[in-house]
């Protein structure tokens, strides 16, 4: 039997959450908001992915503060309007797509905020330019040497950001998501604190590995104190740069988060340094997830250039990860999960209206579920 199409349980203080299969759609920024608000683009995007066959879909990096957005067009949940916009679109998406669970990723971009959207180059927008604002970071060190320098956060500002994460988690829960993921990867604020390439502080939040991971752990604990559901974190297991954050430190961080009832760890890599040299190739990050899973026993998601059903199946059969996340593969082929079910002998839930697209010999991949049924 295909392991990709078996159920998997994630634990939390509230109880277990059962994933119908082990495919996760990773969070992917859409850069399609105005003032941080979800709109009909998000409704269409979420509905499409929720009908993909994946066991869960994670909504893109969502700003916990206005100045924590990656770009001026990124999604946010720092106020009532942002919460209401997500609530309304998610409620409508659930009526249109039968597929199960939805998570939301909470993010503060730190020094990588105030940036252009990718199709306009992605460069930092200076504070004095239209659409730009002053960025913040652990230290006054820019992501790139030619960019305006971020403001180093003081302790009061760090406390305010920590509270913003907690309040955003409460808003996400009220909006109706099934679980929450914190963004501690790809060079954003929590990752900036962890990496010695971005964190040059000399107080209790800088220097040693234990000090550098202190703030991310405090943020996780603050969210866990108000949110009892499934809570995970996405991390970059390696900076792919000399003197950067390491897989061994990632394991130490994961072990520390056990005390705060971490439900899973989503293992990616890179993003904090322009000097990174990533060895790209199929499944290039799987070894990081394997190390974390073996050392901690925490349910682990792997991600990155996993594009073929048998490739995903082999990773699970080898025990290298518990769950497989896909991003651009599902943008390019929104029904990738259906193809995988046909190839591996699995089953997925899908809207009846689409069933006839498969040849008759593959019709058994679909489970019966009425639109809107929960």
C-alpha positions in Angstrom: 0.0 0.0 0.0 1.2 3.5 -0.8 2.5 5.3 2.3 1.9 8.7 0.7 -1.9 7.9 0.9 -2.0 6.7 4.5 -3.4 8.9 7.3 -1.1 10.7 9.7 -1.8 12.1 13.1 -0.3 15.4 14.5 -0.6 16.0 18.2 -1.3 19.1 20.2 -2.5 19.9 23.7 -6.0 20.0 22.3 -5.7 16.5 20.9 -5.0 14.8 17.6 -5.5 16.1 14.1 -5.7 13.4 11.4 -4.4 14.2 8.0 -6.1 12.1 5.3 -2.8 11.6 3.5 0.8 12.8 3.7 0.8 15.4 1.0 1.1 19.0 2.1 0.8 22.1 -0.1 3.6 24.4 1.2 2.8 28.1 1.8 3.4 30.1 -1.3 3.3 33.9 -1.4 0.9 35.4 -3.9 1.8 39.1 -3.6 -1.9 39.9 -4.4 -3.2 41.8 -1.4 -4.0 45.5 -0.8 -3.4 46.6 2.8 -2.8 43.0 3.7 -6.3 41.9 2.9 -7.3 38.6 1.3 -9.4 39.0 -1.8 -11.0 36.9 -4.6 -7.5 36.0 -5.9 -6.9 34.2 -2.6 -10.4 32.6 -2.7 -9.7 31.1 -6.2 -6.1 30.1 -5.2 -7.2 28.4 -2.0 -10.2 26.7 -3.6 -8.0 25.3 -6.4 -5.4 23.9 -4.0 -8.0 22.5 -1.6 -9.3 20.5 -4.5 -5.8 19.1 -5.3 -6.0 15.9 -3.3 -3.4 17.1 -0.8 -4.1 16.3 2.9 -3.5 19.9 3.9 -2.9 23.3 2.4 -0.9 25.9 4.2 -1.8 29.5 3.5 1.1 31.8 2.5 3.4 33.7 4.9 1.0 36.1 6.6 2.3 39.2 8.2 1.8 39.6 12.0 2.5 43.3 11.7 2.2 45.7 8.7 5.9 46.3 8.6 6.5 42.6 8.9 5.2 41.9 5.4 7.7 40.8 2.8 6.2 43.2 0.2 3.5 45.9 0.2 1.3 43.3 -1.5 1.6 40.5 1.0 -1.2 39.0 3.1 -1.6 40.1 6.7 -3.6 39.3 9.8 -2.5 42.1 12.2 -5.9 43.8 12.5 -9.7 43.1 12.4 -9.9 43.8 8.7 -7.3 41.2 7.9 -8.9 38.6 10.1 -12.3 39.2 8.6 -11.0 39.0 5.0 -9.4 35.7 5.6 -12.4 34.4 7.5 -14.8 35.3 4.7 -12.7 33.8 1.9 -11.8 30.7 3.8 -15.4 30.0 4.6 -16.4 30.3 1.0 -13.5 28.2 -0.1 -14.6 25.4 2.2 -18.0 25.4 0.6 -16.5 25.0 -2.9 -13.8 22.5 -2.2 -14.2 19.2 -0.4 -10.6 18.6 0.6 -9.7 18.8 4.2 -7.3 20.7 6.4 -6.1 24.3 6.1 -3.1 25.8 8.0 -1.8 29.4 8.0 1.8 30.5 8.3 2.6 33.4 10.5 5.6 35.6 9.5 7.6 38.7 10.2 10.1 39.4 7.4 12.5 41.5 9.4 15.2 43.0 7.2 13.7 41.2 4.1 10.5 43.3 4.4 9.7 46.3 2.3 10.6 44.5 -0.9 9.4 44.6 -4.4 7.3 41.7 -5.7 9.4 39.1 -7.5 8.3 40.0 -11.0 9.5 43.6 -10.4 12.9 42.4 -9.2 12.3 41.7 -5.5 14.8 44.3 -4.3 14.4 46.2 -1.1 12.3 49.4 -1.4 14.1 52.2 0.5 12.1 53.8 3.3 11.9 57.1 1.5 10.5 55.5 -1.7 6.8 55.0 -2.5 5.6 51.8 -0.9 8.7 51.4 1.3 9.3 51.5 5.1 12.0 51.1 7.7 12.9 47.5 8.2 14.0 46.0 11.5 16.3 43.1 12.4 18.3 41.6 15.2 21.3 43.8 14.2 21.8 46.7 11.9 23.2 44.5 9.1 21.5 44.5 5.7 20.7 41.3 3.7 22.7 42.7 0.8 25.6 45.1 1.3 24.1 47.7 -1.1 20.7 47.8 0.7 19.6 50.3 3.3 20.5 49.1 6.8 17.7 47.8 9.0 17.1 49.2 12.5 18.3 46.9 15.3 15.4 45.9 17.5 15.5 46.9 21.2 14.0 44.7 23.9 10.7 46.6 24.0 10.3 46.2 20.2 11.0 42.5 20.4 8.4 42.1 23.1 5.9 43.9 20.9 6.6 41.5 18.0 6.3 38.5 20.2 2.9 39.8 21.3 1.9 40.4 17.7 2.6 36.7 16.9 0.4 35.7 19.7 -2.4 38.0 18.7 -2.1 36.9 15.1 -2.5 33.2 16.2 -5.7 34.1 18.0 -7.0 35.8 14.9 -6.0 32.8 12.7 -7.9 30.5 15.0 -11.0 32.7 14.9 -10.6 32.8 11.1 -11.2 29.1 11.1 -7.8 27.5 10.2 -7.1 24.0 11.4 -3.5 24.6 12.4 -0.7 27.2 12.5 2.9 27.3 11.3 5.5 29.8 12.3 7.9 31.0 9.6 11.4 30.5 11.0 13.1 29.9 7.6 14.3 31.6 4.4 16.0 34.6 6.0 13.0 36.1 7.7 13.0 37.6 11.2 13.1 34.4 13.3 15.7 32.9 11.1 17.7 36.2 11.3 17.9 35.8 15.0 19.1 32.2 14.7 21.8 32.8 12.1 25.2 34.2 13.2 25.4 35.7 9.7 22.5 38.1 10.5 22.6 38.3 14.3 25.6 40.2 15.7 24.0 41.2 19.0 26.0 41.3 22.2 23.1 40.9 24.7 21.4 37.7 25.8 19.9 37.3 22.3 23.2 37.1 20.4 26.5 35.4 20.4 26.1 31.8 21.5 23.8 29.4 19.7 21.6 29.2 22.8 21.3 33.0 22.8 20.6 33.3 19.1 17.7 30.8 19.3 16.2 32.4 22.5 13.9 34.8 20.7 12.4 32.3 18.2 11.8 29.9 21.2 10.1 32.8 23.1 7.9 33.6 20.1 6.9 29.9 19.8 6.1 29.8 23.5 4.1 33.0 23.3 2.0 31.5 20.5 1.6 28.2 22.3 0.4 30.0 25.5 -2.7 31.3 23.6 -3.1 28.6 21.0 -3.6 24.9 21.9 -4.1 23.4 18.5 -1.5 21.9 16.1 1.4 24.3 15.9 4.5 23.7 13.8 7.5 25.8 12.6 9.3 26.0 9.3 13.1 26.2 9.6 16.1 26.6 7.4 18.3 23.7 8.5 21.3 25.2 6.9 22.4 28.6 5.7 24.5 27.0 3.0 27.2 29.6 3.8 30.4 29.4 5.8 29.9 30.3 9.5 26.1 30.1 9.2 23.3 28.2 11.0 23.8 24.4 10.9 21.7 21.2 10.9 23.1 20.4 14.4 21.7 23.7 15.7 18.4 22.9 14.0 18.2 19.7 16.0 19.0 21.6 19.2 16.2 24.1 18.4 13.8 21.3 17.7 14.6 19.5 21.0 14.1 22.8 22.9 10.6 23.3 21.3 9.5 19.9 22.6 9.0 21.7 25.9 6.4 23.8 24.2 4.4 21.0 22.6 5.7 21.4 19.1 3.5 19.4 16.7 5.8 19.2 13.7 8.9 20.7 12.1 8.9 21.7 8.4 12.5 21.5 7.2 13.7 23.7 4.4 17.0 25.6 4.0 18.8 28.8 2.9 17.6 32.4 2.4 19.5 34.4 5.0 22.7 35.2 3.1 23.5 36.4 -0.4 26.7 34.3 -0.1 24.8 31.0 0.1 25.8 28.2 -2.3 23.0 25.7 -2.5 23.6 22.3 -4.0 20.4 22.0 -5.9 19.1 18.7 -7.1 16.1 16.4 -6.7 15.2 16.1 -3.0 18.2 18.2 -2.0 16.8 19.0 1.5 15.6 15.5 2.4 18.8 14.7 4.3 18.2 17.6 6.7 14.7 16.3 7.5 16.1 12.8 8.0 18.6 14.1 10.5 16.0 16.1 12.5 13.5 13.2 12.5 16.1 10.7 13.6 17.5 12.9 16.4 14.2 14.3 17.8 11.3 12.0 16.9 9.3 15.1 16.1 7.0 14.6 13.1 8.9 16.0 10.1 7.9 17.6 6.8 10.5 17.6 4.0 10.3 19.9 1.0 12.2 20.9 -2.1 12.4 19.6 -5.7 10.2 16.6 -4.9 8.3 16.3 -8.1 7.4 12.7 -8.9 5.0 10.4 -7.0 7.4 7.5 -6.7 10.1 9.9 -5.4 7.8 11.1 -2.7 6.8 7.5 -1.9 10.4 6.4 -1.6 11.2 9.1 0.9 8.4 8.0 3.1 9.2 4.3 2.7 12.8 5.0 3.7 11.6 6.8 6.9 13.4 10.0 6.0 10.3 12.2 6.7 6.7 11.8 7.8 5.1 14.2 5.4 6.0 15.6 2.0 5.4 19.3 1.1 5.0 20.5 -2.4 4.9 24.1 -3.7 5.5 25.0 -7.3 4.8 21.5 -8.4 1.2 22.1 -7.3 1.1 25.5 -9.0 2.1 23.9 -12.3 -0.1 20.9 -11.8 -2.9 21.7 -9.4 -4.2 18.1 -9.7 -0.8 16.5 -9.0 -2.3 14.7 -6.1 -4.8 12.9 -8.4 -2.0 11.8 -10.7 0.0 10.5 -7.7 -3.1 8.6 -6.5 -3.5 7.0 -9.9 0.2 6.1 -10.1 0.5 4.7 -6.6 -2.9 3.2 -6.0 -4.1 5.8 -3.5 -7.4 7.7 -3.0 -8.2 11.4 -2.7 -11.2 13.5 -2.2 -12.3 15.7 -5.1 -15.3 17.5 -6.4 -17.7 15.3 -8.4 -17.7 17.8 -11.2 -14.1 16.9 -12.1 -14.3 13.1 -11.8 -14.8 12.5 -15.5 -11.4 13.9 -16.4 -9.7 10.6 -15.4 -9.8 7.5 -17.6 -12.3 5.0 -16.3 -9.6 2.6 -15.0 -8.5 5.4 -12.6 -11.9 6.4 -11.3 -11.3 4.5 -8.1 -8.8 7.2 -7.0 -11.7 9.4 -6.0 -13.6 9.2 -2.6 -17.2 10.2 -2.4 -17.7 13.5 -0.7 -20.4 16.1 -1.3 -19.3 19.7 -1.9 -19.4 21.7 1.3 -19.4 18.6 3.5 -17.1 18.8 6.6 
